[in-house]
Amino acid sequence: MFDTGNTGFMLVATSLVMLMTPGLAFFYGGLVGRKNVLTIMIQSFVSMGVTTIVWWAVGYSLCF
């Protein structure tokens, strides 16, 4: 019923986005002042968590 190629592509794309998030946290952390680095990095990781929950709740059913 499921196409293995499409499922594999979605898994690879999702994992690459999840790997990109810590890099963005460090990038954005380097752009702000010294006192705000931890706040910006935590916001990046929290946004990854929220995105994961939204993907699980809504995006997966739209794709499959």
Residue pairs with C-beta under 8 A, 6 or more apart in sequence:
2 64
7 64
10 63
14 55
18 48
18 52
21 44
21 45
21 47
21 48
22 44
22 45
24 44
25 40
25 41
25 44
25 45
26 41
28 40
28 41
28 44
29 37
29 38
29 40
29 41
30 37
31 40
32 40
